Amino acid sequence: MNLFFFLFASITVLSAIAVISSRNPVHSVLFLILAFVNSAGLFVLAGAEFLAMILLIVYVGAVAVLFLFVVMMLNISLEEIKNQVKKYFYSGLFVGLVLMVELFFSFSNLDLIRNKNIEVINNKNLTNTHLIGSVMYTEYFFVFQLSGCILLVAMIGAIVLTLRRREGVLRQDISKQVSRKKKDSIELINVKNDNAN
């Protein structure tokens, strides 16, 4: 068990470092998929099979593949990426340090969190899915809904920013379609038959 834990953990850390250090964006996405798969292995070792399957189905099967297609379609210039890295290096380093400090304090207070939810965790009659749902939709309901709203706003913003209007491409005009009348759309023509006697 310990051997597999160190194997999955080391591959996850190395692939995560490769995600941010790789020069090719497509390679970064492939390393991201490798990190997701090994993280799913860690979840299986921890006894959270539901989280492992969700990680594989949602992130590897949908999000990472979507990243890959977006990177391949955008044709991102490597020189532009290098300039952006140099521009935001110090701010990114600051954010990374803040996240490391937050993780340190989170793991140092892990015993307090376990004692708080000890009644829910010790119930052996419930499955992993039931335990996750009972905690997520009771104690963390507001945070869960707030994160969903933030993701929805981010998705709408990404769609609006990447929307391009091209000449010669037919587009729908919803108001024009709804306000269209029957007499404007259908025309009855009386065809005369010249062969009729």
JONORBEL-V628603 format. One record per residue. N is the residue number from 1. RES is the residue in one small letter. NEAR is the number of other C-alpha atoms within 12 Angstrom. Layout:
N_RES_NEAR / N_RES_NEAR
//
This chain:
1_m_13 / 2_n_11 / 3_l_11 / 4_f_18 / 5_f_20 / 6_f_18 / 7_l_18 / 8_f_27 / 9_a_25 / 10_s_20 / 11_i_26 / 12_t_26 / 13_v_21 / 14_l_23 / 15_s_27 / 16_a_26 / 17_i_18 / 18_a_24 / 19_v_24 / 20_i_24 / 21_s_19 / 22_s_22 / 23_r_21 / 24_n_23 / 25_p_30 / 26_v_29 / 27_h_23 / 28_s_27 / 29_v_32 / 30_l_28 / 31_f_32 / 32_l_34 / 33_i_34 / 34_l_31 / 35_a_31 / 36_f_37 / 37_v_32 / 38_n_32 / 39_s_37 / 40_a_32 / 41_g_32 / 42_l_30 / 43_f_25 / 44_v_24 / 45_l_23 / 46_a_19 / 47_g_17 / 48_a_22 / 49_e_21 / 50_f_24 / 51_l_28 / 52_a_26 / 53_m_25 / 54_i_23 / 55_l_28 / 56_l_28 / 57_i_19 / 58_v_20 / 59_y_26 / 60_v_28 / 61_g_18 / 62_a_17 / 63_v_21 / 64_a_28 / 65_v_24 / 66_l_19 / 67_f_24 / 68_l_27 / 69_f_18 / 70_v_18 / 71_v_21 / 72_m_18 / 73_m_13 / 74_l_14 / 75_n_16 / 76_i_19 / 77_s_17 / 78_l_17 / 79_e_14 / 80_e_14 / 81_i_20 / 82_k_19 / 83_n_12 / 84_q_16 / 85_v_19 / 86_k_14 / 87_k_13 / 88_y_15 / 89_f_16 / 90_y_13 / 91_s_14 / 92_g_16 / 93_l_15 / 94_f_13 / 95_v_14 / 96_g_15 / 97_l_14 / 98_v_14 / 99_l_14 / 100_m_14 / 101_v_14 / 102_e_14 / 103_l_14 / 104_f_13 / 105_f_15 / 106_s_15 / 107_f_14 / 108_s_13 / 109_n_14 / 110_l_15 / 111_d_13 / 112_l_13 / 113_i_16 / 114_r_16 / 115_n_13 / 116_k_15 / 117_n_20 / 118_i_16 / 119_e_15 / 120_v_24 / 121_i_21 / 122_n_15 / 123_n_14 / 124_k_12 / 125_n_11 / 126_l_15 / 127_t_18 / 128_n_25 / 129_t_21 / 130_h_20 / 131_l_24 / 132_i_22 / 133_g_19 / 134_s_20 / 135_v_22 / 136_m_18 / 137_y_16 / 138_t_17 / 139_e_16 / 140_y_15 / 141_f_16 / 142_f_14 / 143_v_15 / 144_f_17 / 145_q_16 / 146_l_13 / 147_s_14 / 148_g_14 / 149_c_14 / 150_i_14 / 151_l_14 / 152_l_14 / 153_v_14 / 154_a_14 / 155_m_14 / 156_i_14 / 157_g_13 / 158_a_14 / 159_i_12 / 160_v_12 / 161_l_11 / 162_t_12 / 163_l_10 / 164_r_11 / 165_r_11 / 166_r_8 / 167_e_7 / 168_g_6 / 169_v_8 / 170_l_8 / 171_r_12 / 172_q_9 / 173_d_10 / 174_i_9 / 175_s_8 / 176_k_12 / 177_q_13 / 178_v_11 / 179_s_12 / 180_r_13 / 181_k_11 / 182_k_11 / 183_k_9 / 184_d_11 / 185_s_12 / 186_i_9 / 187_e_9 / 188_l_9 / 189_i_6 / 190_n_6 / 191_v_8 / 192_k_8 / 193_n_7 / 194_d_6 / 195_n_6 / 196_a_6 / 197_n_5
//
